[in-house]
Amino acid sequence: MINNYTKIIDEDLAYIAGADLPWREFEGKNVLITGANGALPAYMAETILYLNDKLFKRKATVFALVRNPAKAKKRFEGYQKNQHLKFIFQDVCDKIIFNESLDYIIHAASQASPKHYGQDPAGTLLPNVLGTYNLLELARQKNIKCFLFFSAGAVYGAAGGNGVLIKEENFGPLNPLTADACYSESKRLGETMCLAWFNQYKVPIKIVRPFHTYGPGIELDDGRVFSDFCNNIINNQNIKMNSDGGAKRTFCYLADAVIGFFTVLLKGRVGQAYNIAGEKATGILELAQILIGFFPEKNLKVIFKDDRDKAPVKTNAPIYGPDITKIKELGWKQKYTVAEGFKRILDDYLCKKVKGN
């Protein structure tokens, strides 16, 4: 399909497009995706382009709003001659001039990696607030069909714990004077802005709250624990634990999550938020052991650091798990287990390493 792609990504796009969703809603439509070269929104963009090839007679056009032209062109290298992928090179925090008709907006521009919270808190916060304002105003002007806002599980703060699953309406306190508050508080405000524009201006907003999504395209140095672990495995390094590994997270493979995002966009209720996460929580130590187990020939092991729990930016949210009943009621279900999903992401990384990409 695309020269520098792996079989894994080709399979993922076919799997996503095969989901039982009203895909023809996109036929002949214009879709604006912000932060489009990020792993999650890039898969959404590629799915629409895949549907152009496989299903649509009247082609949809994806407008990819990105800040970094070089990074975007590399990410979408295989689509350079595709006339239905058009780039808008600008910061989402700047006023957006859009002269085309517009049907859908997917706002996913955000610095989700913890490494940015301490280094660039303003740059983390502003896309979720000022960028959201710019896009909501554009949605209002264009009378769009749906505005999908990418929020995060971080909005729940200190909710949950003790085995209680977090429903979409359950929230705990957030400390605004912590390093990671630039992300979690701005996501909360972004959601509030979406609902304000829905209530006052009838902008048809929907919200997704992803939890620990992993898959092809996730950068190995993005600061999240699963990225660190994959980086260790690929580079034949022992996994170094910064904690006892007892924390549990609800990991969700990217292709499954993307089907969830499209499910909300196409079938979800306007003015509502939906958790998107794996069904079963996996311990951090358990994940490390799963990854090492894939390659026994490497003779790798887990090492516990003496200075554990001294990461420069740590989440204050407790161990938690989301309730995903609401998205499941729309027909969504998870296909890939943690072991299956992480084997796919490692195969993808290793294939690209061999190719030199």
N, C-alpha and C positions, 0 to 999 in steps of 0.2 A: 504493500500500500504506500508507505512513505519510507524512503531509503534509510534514514537514520533512526527509524523506530524499531522497537523490538516486537516480537510476536506477542509478548505480554500486553502491550498497549493496544495492538490490533484486536486482540481477544477482548480486552476490556471495552473498547468502543462498540464492538458487535454485541456484547452482553448488555451494555447500557441501552443501546438502540432497540434491543429485543424486548425490553420491559413493556408490560401491558399498560401503556400510557397513551393519552390522546395526542400523539406527536404531531398530527396534522394541524394543530393549533399554531404551529410555527411556520407552516407552509406559506411562502411568499411574504413573510414578516421581517421586520427590522428589529434586531436585538442588540442592545448596548450592554457590554460586560466590562465593568471596571476591575482593575487589577488583573487583567485577563491572562497575564503570563504566570500567575500563581498556579500552583498545582491543581487546586480545586476548580477555580473558574476556567482554567485552560481545558480541562476535561469537558466542561459544559460547552465551551465554544467548539471543541472538536466533535462533540456528539452532534451538534446541529449541522456542522459541515458534513459529517458522515451521513446524516439523514438526507442532506441534499443529494448525495451520490446514490443512496440506496432507495429512497422513498419519494421525495418531493419532485413534482413536475415544475411547480413554481418555487424557485429557490429562495431560501431564507438568506438574509445577509447579517453577518456578525460584525458589529463595530467594536473593536477591542481597544479600550482606553487604557494606556500604559504610560509610565514615566520614562522607561529606559528602552530606547529603540533597539539597541544592540541586543539586549537580553530578550526582548520580544521577538525579534527576527530569528534569533537562534532557537527559541522555544517553538516557533511556528515555521521552522525552516522548510518543512515539506509542503507548506501552503503558499509559497512565495508567488505562484502564478494563479492562485485561486482568487477570482474576482469577487467572491462572496465573503471574503475576509478583508475588512478595511481597518486600518490602524488610526487611532487618534492619539497622538503623542502629546501628553500634557499631564500636569498634576491634577487630580480630582478636586483638590482644594481651590483651584482657580476656576473662574466662571467658565461654564461649558457652553460653547456656541455650537448648536447642532441644527443644521438646515434641512435635514431629511425628515420624513415622517418616522415615527417611532412607536413600536408596539410593546416592547418589553425592556425593562431595565433590571439587570442583575448587579447589585452593588457588593463587590467582594474585595475592593481595594482596602487593604489593611495590613499592618505589620503584626503578624500573629506570633512570630518567634520571640521567646523570652529574651533573647540576646539584644533585642532592640529596646526593651523597656528601660534599661539603665542608660544605654548609649544615646537613644533618640526618643525620649518620651513625648516631645511635642510632635514629632513626625509620626508617632504611633497613635496619638490622640486625634489629631486634626482630620484625617480621612473619615473617621467614624462620626465626626460632628460637622465640620465645615463641608467636607465632601458629601455627606449625607444631605445637608441642606441644599447644596447645588443640584444634586440629582433629584431630590423631591420637587424642587421648583421646576426642573426640566420636565419631570413626569407630569406635573400639574399643567404645564403649558401644552404638552403634547397629547394629553388625554389618553395615556397609555392603558393597556389591558392589565398589566401587573407589574408591580415593583417588588423585587425579591431582595431583602436585606440579609446579608450574612452577619449574624451576631455570633455568640459563642457561649459555651457552657460556663465560662468565667463570670457571666452576669449573675449567677446564683449565689456568689459569695460563699458565706459559711453556712449554706443550707445543707440539708441531708445529713449523712453520717449514720452510724449505728444500723446500717443495713436498710435504711429508709430511702427508697428511690425518689428522685426529685421530679415532681410534676411541673409542667410549664408555668403554673401559677405560684410555685413555692420559691421564696427568696429568703436569703440570709443577709446579715450585715456585710458591708465592705468598708475597709479602712482606706480613706482617700489619701492617706499620707504614707502609702507604701509604694515601692517602685513599680509594681505591676498594676497599680490602680489606673495608670494612664490608658491601659488596654480595657480592663473590665468596666471601669466607670464610663468610659467613652462609648463602649458597646451598649451599656444600659441607656445612656442618653440618646444614642442613635435609635434604639428601639422606641423610646418615648417620642422622639421627633417623628418617626414613621407613623405612630398612632395619632399624633397631633394632626399631621397632614391628611390622614385618613378621615378623622372625625370632622375637621374643619373644611377640607377641600375635596374630600371624597377620592383621594388618591388610593387606588386599590393595592395596599401593601400586604405583604406576607413576610414572615420572618423564619429563618432557620437558625438553630443553635447547634452547630457541630461539636462533637467531643472527640478529640484524639484521632483525627483522620490521618491515615498514612497511605502512601502508594507511590507509583512512579511520578517523578517530577519534584518530590519533596527534597529540598537541599540537605545534604548530609551534614552541613555545618550550621544548621538553623537553630541549634541550641536545645531542641527538644530531646527527651531521653531516648526515644526510639530511633531518632536520627543518629545520635551518638553511638548507640549500640550497632546499628547497621554499618556505620563508618568503621567501627572497630573490626567487625567481621570481614568486611571487604578488604581492609588493609592488614589482615592477619594479626590483629592485636587482641590481647586479652580485654575483656570488658571490665572497666573500673566503675564500681558502684559508689555513688556519692551519698548513699543512704543504706539502710538495711534491706531495701527492696520490698518492704511489706506493703507499700501503697498499691492500690489497685486502680486500674483505669479501664474504661470501656472502649477499646480500640475498634475502629471501623475501617475496613479497606476502602480505598478511594472509589472504586467502581460502584460498590454498594451505596456509599454515601451520596454519590452523584445521582444515582437513581432516586434517592431520598429527596435531594434538592429539587429535581424535576417533578417529583410527585407532589411536593408542596406547591411549586409554581403552577402546575397544571390542574391539581385537584384539591389543594388546600383551601381553607376558608379565609376570606379576606379579613384582615385585622387580627390574625392569629399567629402565634409562634409555635414551632414544632422542634422538639429534640430530635437530633439525628446521631445515633450512637450504636455501638455494638450491643448485643443482648447480654453478653456475659463479661463480667469484669475479670481482668487478668492482672496478677501481681507483677510488679516491675522485675523482681528477681526471677519469677517464672518466665517472663518474656526473655530475659537474658539467657536463661538455660535452654529455651526453645531455639533461639537463634544459634547458639553454640552447637546444639544437637544436629543442626542441618549439615554441618561440616566436621565430622569427627576426625577427618584426616588432618585438620589444622591444629589439633591438640590445644585448643584455646580453653580458657577457664575464666571464672568470675573472680575478681579481686576486689575486696572491700578497702576503700581508701581510709587512711588514718584520720584525715581531716574531713571526713564525710559531713554532710549537712552544712557546708560553708560556701555554697554556691552564691555568686554575687546577687542574683535575683531569684527569689523563690516564690512560688505561689502560696498564698495564705489560705487557699481553699482546702478544706479537709478532704479525706478520701470520700469520694461520692460517686454515685451512679445515677444516671437519669432514667426516668420512666419514659419508655418509648411507645406506650400504648396508643397515643394520639396519632403518630405517623403510621403505626401498624394498622390502625382502623381505616387508613386510606389505601391499604393494600400493599404497603411496603414490607419487605422482609429481607433479612440479611442472608447472603449466600455463603460468604467466605468466613471460615474460622480464622482465628488469630494465626495459627500455624500455617494455614493455606495462604493467607494474605501476605504474611511476611516472607514466605518462600517466594512468592511472586515478585515482591519488591526487590529482594536480593538478587533474583535471577535477572531482573531488568537492569539493576545497577551493574552487575558483573558483565552482562552482555555489552552494555555501553562502554565499560572500562576496556573490554577487549577491542571494541571498535575505535576507541580513542575519543569518544564523545564526552 
